[in-house]
Amino acid sequence: MAITLYDATAALFIQTLGAMEGFLKRGQAHCEDNNIPLGEIIETRLFTDMLPLRYQVQATIGHSVGAIEGVKGGVFKPPYGTPTSDYAALQAEVSAALAKLKSYTPDEINVLEGKDVIFNLGDRQMPFTSEGFLLTFSLANFHFHATTAYDILRSKGVPLGKRDYLGRIRMKT
């Protein structure tokens, strides 16, 4: 069996965003149990020159749903999501992105293979094929930002482990 573009992208995005949905719920419960304002936690950074939890979560959406939509349209450009200072809105954005990812069919993603896509960053344009963009740029960024979001919650004492990050793994049935 060959690995398809869908398997290597959308299926992985679904797994990790599903996990993020879960660890954000655990983060909310931890904050509520420990009187940590949710508005404070979404502005938490691991280091002063890094962007806050809010951005990390929105970047995972941008590098999953946003990346697929960018490939479909031939152009990808930041920013991702809408600025929000509300934890519940951030959770809703993750749930909406997860629902959108689940709505894609394998055929809808696999047909994108070989398509040209331009990454626009200000005046700079970087040409890619869809698989080059998704597999070498967006997938790496997606996991970087998902891991950073997880790490921010851990730094605030949220009791998370590796299983919380891994989400629902696909085992042989």
C-alpha positions as CSV (number, residue, x, y, z in Angstrom):
1,M,0.0,0.0,0.0
2,A,1.3,3.4,-1.0
3,I,1.1,6.4,1.4
4,T,-1.1,9.1,-0.2
5,L,-1.0,12.8,0.2
6,Y,-4.2,12.6,2.3
7,D,-2.5,10.1,4.7
8,A,0.6,12.2,5.0
9,T,-1.3,15.5,5.6
10,A,-5.0,15.6,6.4
11,A,-5.0,12.4,8.5
12,L,-2.1,13.7,10.6
13,F,-3.6,17.1,11.0
14,I,-6.8,15.4,12.2
15,Q,-4.9,13.3,14.7
16,T,-3.0,16.3,16.2
17,L,-5.8,18.8,16.1
18,G,-8.0,16.2,17.9
19,A,-5.3,15.9,20.5
20,M,-5.1,19.7,20.8
21,E,-8.8,19.8,21.3
22,G,-8.3,17.5,24.3
23,F,-5.3,19.2,25.8
24,L,-7.0,22.6,25.5
25,K,-9.9,21.1,27.5
26,R,-7.4,19.8,30.1
27,G,-5.8,23.3,30.2
28,Q,-9.1,24.9,30.8
29,A,-9.9,22.6,33.7
30,H,-6.5,23.1,35.2
31,C,-6.9,26.9,35.0
32,E,-10.3,26.8,36.6
33,D,-9.2,24.4,39.3
34,N,-6.2,26.6,40.1
35,N,-7.7,30.1,39.7
36,I,-5.5,30.9,36.7
37,P,-7.3,33.4,34.4
38,L,-7.9,31.9,31.0
39,G,-7.1,35.3,29.4
40,E,-3.7,35.1,31.0
41,I,-2.9,31.6,29.7
42,I,-3.6,32.4,26.1
43,E,-1.1,35.3,26.3
44,T,1.6,33.0,27.9
45,R,4.9,32.7,26.0
46,L,7.7,30.2,26.6
47,F,10.2,33.0,26.0
48,T,9.8,36.7,25.5
49,D,10.6,36.6,21.8
50,M,8.1,33.8,21.1
51,L,4.5,34.3,20.3
52,P,1.8,33.4,22.8
53,L,-0.4,30.3,23.1
54,R,-3.2,32.1,21.2
55,Y,-0.9,32.4,18.1
56,Q,0.5,28.9,18.4
57,V,-3.0,27.4,18.2
58,Q,-4.0,29.6,15.4
59,A,-0.8,28.8,13.5
60,T,-1.7,25.1,13.7
61,I,-5.0,25.9,12.0
62,G,-3.2,28.0,9.4
63,H,-0.8,25.2,8.6
64,S,-3.5,22.5,8.4
65,V,-6.8,23.8,7.0
66,G,-5.2,27.0,5.8
67,A,-2.5,25.1,4.0
68,I,-4.9,22.8,2.2
69,E,-7.1,25.7,1.2
70,G,-4.1,27.5,0.0
71,V,-3.0,24.6,-2.1
72,K,-6.5,24.3,-3.5
73,G,-6.4,28.0,-4.5
74,G,-2.8,28.0,-5.6
75,V,-1.7,30.6,-3.0
76,F,-0.9,30.4,0.7
77,K,-0.2,33.5,2.9
78,P,-0.3,34.3,6.6
79,P,-1.8,35.4,8.9
80,Y,-3.9,32.6,10.2
81,G,-7.2,32.7,12.1
82,T,-8.7,35.8,13.7
83,P,-7.1,37.5,16.6
84,T,-8.9,36.5,19.8
85,S,-8.4,37.0,23.5
86,D,-10.9,34.4,24.5
87,Y,-10.0,30.9,25.4
88,A,-13.4,29.5,24.5
89,A,-13.2,31.1,21.1
90,L,-9.8,29.6,20.5
91,Q,-11.3,26.2,21.4
92,A,-14.1,26.7,19.0
93,E,-11.7,27.6,16.2
94,V,-9.8,24.3,16.8
95,S,-13.1,22.4,16.7
96,A,-14.2,24.1,13.5
97,A,-10.8,23.4,11.9
98,L,-11.1,19.8,12.9
99,A,-14.6,19.5,11.5
100,K,-13.3,21.1,8.2
101,L,-10.4,18.6,8.0
102,K,-12.8,15.7,8.6
103,S,-15.0,16.9,5.7
104,Y,-12.2,16.5,3.2
105,T,-12.2,13.2,1.3
106,P,-9.0,11.4,0.4
107,D,-9.7,11.9,-3.3
108,E,-10.2,15.7,-2.7
109,I,-6.7,15.9,-1.2
110,N,-4.9,13.4,-3.3
111,V,-6.0,15.2,-6.5
112,L,-3.9,18.2,-5.4
113,E,-0.6,16.3,-5.9
114,G,1.6,18.1,-8.4
115,K,-0.4,21.4,-8.2
116,D,1.6,24.6,-8.1
117,V,1.3,26.8,-5.0
118,I,2.9,30.1,-4.2
119,F,3.7,31.0,-0.6
120,N,3.3,34.8,-0.2
121,L,5.1,36.5,2.7
122,G,4.9,40.2,2.2
123,D,6.6,41.0,-1.1
124,R,8.3,37.6,-1.2
125,Q,7.0,34.7,-3.2
126,M,8.2,31.2,-2.8
127,P,7.1,28.6,-5.5
128,F,6.3,25.0,-4.4
129,T,4.5,22.0,-5.6
130,S,1.6,21.1,-3.4
131,E,3.3,18.1,-1.9
132,G,6.6,20.0,-1.4
133,F,4.7,22.8,0.4
134,L,2.5,20.6,2.5
135,L,5.2,18.0,3.5
136,T,8.3,20.2,3.9
137,F,6.8,23.6,5.0
138,S,3.3,23.3,6.5
139,L,3.7,20.0,8.2
140,A,6.9,21.0,9.9
141,N,5.3,24.4,11.0
142,F,2.1,22.6,12.1
143,H,4.0,20.3,14.4
144,F,6.3,23.1,15.7
145,H,3.3,25.2,16.7
146,A,1.3,22.3,18.1
147,T,4.2,21.3,20.2
148,T,4.8,24.9,21.4
149,A,1.1,25.2,22.4
150,Y,1.4,21.9,24.4
151,D,4.6,23.1,26.0
152,I,3.1,26.4,27.0
153,L,0.3,24.5,28.8
154,R,2.8,22.2,30.5
155,S,4.8,25.3,31.6
156,K,1.7,26.5,33.4
157,G,1.4,23.2,35.3
158,V,-1.3,21.5,33.2
159,P,-0.9,17.8,33.8
160,L,-0.3,16.5,30.3
161,G,1.8,13.6,29.0
162,K,3.0,12.3,25.6
163,R,-0.3,10.5,25.1
164,D,-2.2,13.8,25.3
165,Y,0.0,15.1,22.4
166,L,-0.2,12.0,20.3
167,G,-3.9,11.8,20.2
168,R,-5.7,9.0,18.5
169,I,-3.1,6.9,16.8
170,R,-4.0,4.6,13.9
171,M,-3.4,1.0,15.0
172,K,-3.7,-2.1,13.0
173,T,-7.2,-3.6,13.4
